[in-house]
């Protein structure tokens, strides 16, 4: 089967018979284009991403069906693949989910996006791909959530058959991306070929899309969609659309940003399609497949500094037909790096039908089996700079906490980040990166509140609403450009608690550590705001609570303000502790946790008898 045309063999044979030389892809004009990316940069990226070792087929369809378009992400300490399946009776796409523990062996779980009801705009096709995957090449591979949900875009169409027009792009969401349950669709497409702002190159059919979040607002909006499309007769090219809220989209420019020149002898169109975009070595890299501007279908890449102007790689293909099982097409990439190995998933068409295959940067078949996974439970720390900081002379208590644990029995991973609030730790994707690895039996220590005041929509725009209720306010974040619903401090804590439980892990709520502020010989507490609200949420949710604010304040009072000022804090800083101050706070916390015999965590704690002498 042709990637877009049913007459595969006829088209491919024609190209081969005339001996067409490869025609390199070229970026289309788009205003005043900057200089192309330097060839040395492209070469460096090629050396990083090349996958010369074909591992083989990793996922097959049920009998008489076909699978296509792999997307891979990390969630709950496991790997998941979203892929499409071409069904019969009637013909058309659904979207499926599979799971793996090693990226090599995959188990199908079931359908997550069904075709619509008869008469609906997507009655015959619902071919999805996940949106907002962490774009960092050396990142978490996590799905980033938005407005409390995970998202996918999908190709939808009403006509049975192989990708019969009209095809539009729809949007769906889920709170449970690792479960084989249906995602919720928006009722109407978000992009159509007949939209008023549709450009000539997309006036016929819209195909696969990939959405990233770009908080630098390189193109003027936080959400960027790359998608391939074609006119009624013509070439398939890649264009860009932008959004502030994922639901409403606007096109960028009048021309595609990536296209290929058609050989003079060719009677049908050529293809640049199925983009996947990552951030690597300070550049954006788009993996995509090409077809028919040289024989067959193959995977390659392009590089950009600004997401709009792309320089194609014209060297060796990343994967191309070479084996019986991919001799017709080796295309539609999803490329990631994990533990030093590059994994290149792709759709292979050959003597085994249409399947999903894998190529890698190392010959994994020739290597010994990987060692067993680390099964120790993990204690995750989330919070702000009082938990972890990189400022010289300062130290968060989370850095010192492992001193008081048996780390042969439990891992401690500190994911706290300076300057974050209960709101921005969530909205910036930092919590999603924890969820990517959060497993049953783990623990999450959460401490927020120091940064939850201030403006809602400007400056650092990190404030939550005060209290523990259900109040919300809709804003447009002037820093990120994202339209956002802001919740109360307590509501954000409840989100962390409930999602921790969904992973089979144990949440533990802490009140914020006290600042070095005194009144009439006593350290000021925060029982009337964040400390009290944290206690209320923990009580109402039925989870362990440690009043770290009061416990540490009591210790400060026991040793006196002069010692606290001179040893636990630096001059002029009332919030961030020195290494000694962090060690004392960690010792106080460890002692409090050790007393919680209802927590399995307590068995691995080795607290000092006297936290004043840690």
N, C-alpha and C positions, 0 to 999 in steps of 0.2 A: 504494500500500500504506500503510495506517495505521501509525503508528509502533509500535503494539502490536496493533491490531485489523485483520483482513483487510478489513473492510467500510469502507474509506477513504471512498469517495465518498458513501456513505449517511450516515455520521456527519458529514462536513464539510458536506454539503448541508443537513442538519437544522439545524446550528448557524447557517448563513447565512440560512436561510429565516425563522427566528424572530427574526433581528436581534439576537442576543445581544451585549450589551456586554462588553468585556473585564473579567474578574474578576481583580483582582490577587492574586498569591501572598501567602501569609501564613505566618509561622513557627508551627509547632505548639507547644503548651504543653510545657514541659520543666522543671518545678520553678519556682523563683523566677527569672524572666527579668529580665535587666538592661534598662535603657532602650534603645530602638532606636538604631541608628547614626544620627548626625545627617544630615539630608538634604543638607547641604553636602558631606559626605564622599562620599555616594553620587553626587552631581552631579560632583564632582571625578573620581571613578573612571570614571564614564560618559564624561566628556570625554577621559580617557586611553585608554579601550578601544574607543570606538566605531569602526566600520569601515563607512562609508557607500558605499564604492566596491567594487562587485562585479566582481572580476577574471574570474570565470567558472569553468568546469569544469577541474580540474587532474588528475583521475584517473578513468578510466572502467573498468568491469569488462570481462572477456571477454564475447563474445556470449551473450546469454540469461541472464547472471548479474547480480548486484547487489552493490554495495560500500557500506560504512557505517562509522561510528564511527572517524574518524581520530584518531590519537595521534602527535605529532611530537616528536622528540628529536634531539640533536646527538651525534655520535660520530666520531672520527677525521677531524675537519675537514669532515664532510659532514652533511647532514640526512637523517633516516630517518623514515618513516611506517609505523607499525603500524596496520593497518585490518582489518576483517572482510569476508568475502565470503560471500554466500549462494549455496550450491551447489544443484545438482539431482541427482536419482538417487543417493541419496535427498536430500530437501531438508534443509538445515541449514547452520550456519556453520563456516567455517574461518578462520584468522587469517593475514594476508599481510604482506609487507614490501616497501616501495618506497624509493627513494633519490633525492635531489635535491642539486644544488649551489647552488640559488638560491631554494628554497622555491616556485618557480613551475612548474618542469618536472620531472615525476616519472616515474621508470622502475620498474615493478614488478620485483621480484627473485624472488619465489616464496613458497611456503607455509612458515610457521614454527610453526604449531600445527595439527596434523591432528586430525580427529575420532577418538575412541577406537575400540577394537575392538568388534565386535558383542557386545552384552550388557553393555558397560561403562556406567558412569553418564553418560559424555559421548559415547556412540556416535553421536549425531546432530549435536551442537553443540560447538564449541570457539571461542568468540568472545572474543578477548583484548584487553587494554589494558595498556600498560606501567605499572609501579609505580615509585615513588621517583624521579620526575623532579624535578630541582632546582626547588623551588617559588618561588624568587625571581623576581619579575616582570622585573627587570633582570639576571637571572642567566645561567648558562651553558647552560641547557636540556639539561644532561647527565643521563644516567641515573646514579643513585647505586647502587652495589653494596652488598650485604650478605652477609657470610660468603663472600666471594669470587665471588659470582654476581650477575647482574641478574635482575629478577623481573617477572612479569606475573600479574594475576588474570584469570580468564576465566569466561564463562557456559558451563556445560555442561549437557547434557540428553540423555536416551536416545531421545526420540520424534522421528522425522522430521516435518518440517513447519515452518511459520513460528513459532518460539518456543513450541513446544508444551510445557506443563508435564509433568513437573517440571523446573524449571531451578534449578541451584545454582551456587555460585561456587567455582571451583577455582584452583589456584596452580601456576605453572610457572616454571622458571629456565633461564638460559643463561649461559655465559661469553663468548659471541660474538654480541652483540645485533645486529651489523651484517651478519651473514651469513645467507643463506637456508637455514638448517639447522634441524631440529626442536628446539624447546625441550623440556626434560625436565619432565614433569608429576608432581605428587604424586599418589599413587594414589587418594585420596579427596577429596571436596569439603572446603573449609575453612568454608563456611557453607551451610546448607540451610534450606529453608522449614519443615521439620519438626523442626528442632533443639529441644531442650527449652527453650532460652531465647529462641526466636523469638517476636517480638511480633505482635499481631493484624494490624498493617498489612503484615506480610511473610509471612503464613501461606499465600500461594498460590504466588507466583513471585518469584525474585530475578533482578535484571537487572544492568546495567553498574555496575562499581565503579571507584573511583579511590583509590589508596593514597599517602599522603604520610608523610614522616618528620618528626616534631616533637620535637626534642631539648629543647625547653622543657617538655615533659610537661604541656601545658595541660590535657589530659584524663586524665592519670595513666598514659599509656603512650606509647612513642615512635612506634608505627605506628598511623596513623589511616586507616580506610577509610570513604569515603562511597559509598553504593550506593542505587539505587532498587529498589523492590519493591512488590508489591501483594498484597492478599488475593484469594481466589477471585473475588469480585465487589467491585469498589471502585476507589478511586483509586490511582494510582501516586505514591509519595512517596519522600523521601530520608531514610535513617537512617544511623547511625554504628555502627561496630564498632571495637574496639581490640585491639592485640596487642603482646607484648613480643618476639616472635621471627618474625613473619610467618606462622607455621604454625598457631598456636592463637589463636583469636579469641573475644572476648566482646562482647556487645551493650552499648551505652550508652543508658540511659534506657528508657522504656516507649513513647515516642511518636516519630514522625518529627521531624526537625529542619527540614524544608522540605516544605511541601505547598501546595495551592491549593484554593480554594473552588469547588465544582461549581455551575454555573448551575442554577437550579431546573428548567428545561425539559429538561436533558440526561439521557438515559436510560443513558448509559455513563459510565465513569470519565474523570477528567482526569489529566494527567501532569505531574510534575516529575521530570526524569530526566537521566542521563548527566552527572554532576557532574565538573568539573575545578577543582581548588583551587590558588590561587597566593597569594603574599604580596606586598602592594602598599601603599605609603604607611602602614606600620604596622598594616594591617588584613589580614584574610583575605578573599579574593574567590572566590566560587564561581560559575563559569560553568555554566549548565545549560539544558536546553530545557524549554519548556512546551508543552502541547498541550490544546486543547479547552476550557480555561476562557476562551478567546476563540478565534475561528476559526483553524483550521490549527495548524501547529507552528512554533515560532520559538525563537530563543535570547535569553536574558536573563542576569541575574546577581543575586547577593545578597552581603551584606557582613557580616562578623563580627569581633568583637574577641577571641573566645575559642574559636573553632571549633565551639561548641555552639549559640549563639544567633545567628540570622541575620536580617538585615533585607533584604527583597527590594527591588530596584529596580522602580519602577512606571512609569517613563518609557518612552521609545521603545525598541523591541526592538533588539538588537544586529544580528541579521539576521532577516528575515521574507520570506515569499514575495513576489516582485515580477517575476521573469523567467520566460520559458517553461520553462526548465530547472529552476526551483525553485518553480513556481507552486503546487504542492500542499503541500510541506514544505520548510522551510529550518531545519535543526535539528541537534542533537548536536554541540556545539561543542568545538573545541580552539583555544585562543587564546594567542598568544605575541607578544612584542615583540623585534625584532631590527633593529639599526642604525637606530633611530628610527621604524620602521614596525611597526604592529600587523597581524598576519596572523591571520585568523579562518577556520579550516578548518571545514567543516560538511558534513553529508549533505544533498544536494539531490534532491528528487523532483519530476519534471515530465516534459516531453516527451522527455527523453533517458534516461528510466529512473531508477534509483537510482544516483547518482554522488557523488563528492566534489568540492566546490566551495570557492572561496576569496573572501573579502571582505577589504579592506585599509583602513587609515586614510588612505592617499594613493592617488591614481589612478595606479597603476604603469603602466598602458597609455599614459598621456599623458607619461610621463617618458622621458628618453633611457636607453639601456641602461646598466646598471651597469658601472663600470670593471673591467678584468680583476682577478682575485684576486691578492693578493700571493703570489708563488710562491717567495720566499726561504725557505730552510730556517730552522727555528727551533731555537735552543738554549734548552731549558727548564731552569730551576733549581728543584729541590725540596729542602726541608730545613726548618731551624728559624730562630731569630732570629739566629744567627751568619751566616746567608745574607741575611736581610732582617729589619729591625726598624724600627719607627716611634717608638721611644723617643728623646726629644730627647738629643742629645749622643752617641748610639750610631749605628753604621751597620754593616750586614752587608756582607760582601765581594761579594755578588751585585749590590749597587747600584753598585759601582765597576767591575765586570767589563767593561761595554760600552766603557770607556775604552781597552781593549786589543784591540778587535775592529773589523773593517771592517763596520759596521752597514748599509752599503749592500748587502752581500752576504749577511749573516745577521742575523736578528732574535734578540734576547735577551729572553726573558720570564721574569721572576722570580716564581715562585709559592710561594716558601718562606713559612712562616708561623711567627711566634714561638710558643714553647711546645709545638710539636708534636714527636712522636716518630715513629719509623718506623711505629709502630702507628696513632697517631691521625691522621697525615696521610692514611692510607688510610681509616680507619673514619669520619672526619668528611666524607668525600666530596671532599676537596681533590684527591686523585689522580684521581678520576673527572672532575673539571672539567678537568684537564690532558688526560686521554684524550679528552675531547670534541673537542679541537682537534689532537691529536697525529697528524702525518701521516708517510708514508714519507719518508725523507731527513732527518728531524729528529734532534735529539740531546737526551738527558736527563742532566744532571749531578745526581747525588743525594748528599747528605751528611746523615746522621742519626747520632744517638748521644748528644747532650748531654742529651736528655730521656727516655732510654729506661730510666732507673732509677725507683725509687719504688714506690708501691702499684699493684696490678693492678686493683682494683675500687672504690677510693674516692678522695676528693680529686679530683685531676686525672685519675686513673685512666688513665695514659698509658704505663705500663711495658710493655715486651716481656720475654719470657723471655730469659735470658742464653744466648749461644752461637749456633750456626749450624745446629743439628739440627732434627729434625721434632717435637720435643716440643710438646705443647699443654696448655692447661688451660681448662676451661669456667667462665665466671664470669657473674654478673649485674652489669653496670656500675651502681654506686650513683649515679653522676652522671647518666647518660643513661637508665637503666632498661632498656637493651638487653641481651639475652642475647648473649654473645659468646664465641667461641673465640679465646684469646690464643695467639700463636705466638712463636717466637724472633725476635730481632733479625735473624739471618741469613735466616730464612724470609721476613720482610717485604721485605728487600732483594731476595731472589730473585723475589718477586712483582713488584716494580717492574721488575726486569731483564726478566723473561719477557714481561710485558705490553707493555713498550716495544718489544721485538722483534716481538711480534704486530702492532704497528702499522707495522712496517717502519722503525723508528727505531733509533738507536744509544744504548745505555745506557753511562754512564761513572760508575764508583763512586769516591767520595772518602772518605778517612778523615776523621773530625771534626777541625776545626782545634784546636790546643792551647789550653788555658787559660794564663793568666799565672801559672803556678805553677812554682817552681824548687826544685831540691835539689842541693846541692853544685855550684852554678854551671851547672847544666844544666836545661833545660825538661823537665818531666815528659811522657813520651810515653804513649800508650794502646795499645801493641802487644799487651798481654795481654788487652785486652777489645775495645772497639768498633773501634779502628783495626785490630787484628789480625783480628777477625772480618770486617770489611769486605774486607780483603785476601784472606782465605780464600774468601769468597763470589765475589769477582771472578775469582779464579784458577779456581775450580771451574766457574763459569759461562762462562769464556772471554771476559770482557769487559775493556775498558781500566780500569785502576786508577791513581789518583794518590794517593800517600801525602802528602796535604796536611798531615797532622799532623806528620810528620817534616820536610818541606820548610820549613814556616813556623817550626817550632821551631829549625831550624838558622839561619834568618835572625835570629830573636830572639837566639840565642846570639852571632851575629856582631856585633850592635850593642850587646849588653849589657842587663842587667836594668833599669838606671836609665832608659835611653832608652825601653825598652818600657813601663815603668811610667808614665812621664811623658807620652808622646806617643801610644802605641798603645792605651792603656786609661785609663778614668777611675778615680779613686780609689775603692777599695772594690769594684770590679767586676773579677773575674778572667776573665770569659767574653766580654763584648761589647766589640768594638773601637770606637774613635773613627773618624771619617771617614778620618784618616790611616792608622790601623791597618788599616781595611778596604781602602784603596787598596793598601797593601803586600801584604796577603794576596791580593788579586785579581791583582796583578802577578806574584807567585810562581806562582799557579795558571796564569795565561796563559802564562808562560814554560815551565812543565812540559807544558802541552797543545801548545804550538808544537813541542816536541821529539818529539811523537808523530806522525811522518810517516805512520804507518798510518791516522791519522784524517783524513778529508777536512776536518774542522773546523780543522786546523792551518793551512790555506792562508789563512784569514781572520783570523788572530791577528796583532796588532801589539804584541808585548811590548817593554817597555823593556830595554835592554841590561843595566842594573843595577837590579834591583828595590828596592835600598835607596834609590834616588833616583827614585821613580816620577813 
